[in-house]
């Protein structure tokens, strides 16, 4: 059991390092804001998102069929769930 937790921790560390931007690691940066610049729409991605249960549900074909049905009648474009690195997924 201890070994399995260690592998999950290492997988999370490797994933974190892989998606961290190189320039974010470089140090200080400078941001300039032009308050007089023309505005533009800000995409509200959260309006197209719905929450789900745990990641293991996505392994069920019936669950995926239900998601397809929901997507067919709504504007849902993103699904949020928990437990992506949980032991029940075999990590």
ABEGO torsion letter per residue (X at the ends): XAAAAAAAAAAAAAAAAAABBAAAAAEBBBBBBBAABBBBBBBBAAAABBBBBBAAAAABAAAAAAAAAAAAABABABBBBBGAABAAAGX
